[in-house]
Amino acid sequence: MDIWTFGFTVAVIGMGGTMLVLWLMSLFILLLKKLFPYQAEESTAKKG
């Protein structure tokens, strides 16, 4: 494997790995949003 092929392979794997990690993080955030749904505080709404 020459230096250009190795560099291209590392770049593609790096970009793919980054996209995979971002996708997994988005799934984790969606899971947390389902486990802990947002509930607005009623006390702050009455003060205004």
Secondary structure by P-SEA (a helix, b strand, c coil): ccaaaaaaaaaaaaaaaaaaaaaaaaaaaaaaaaaccccccaaaaaac
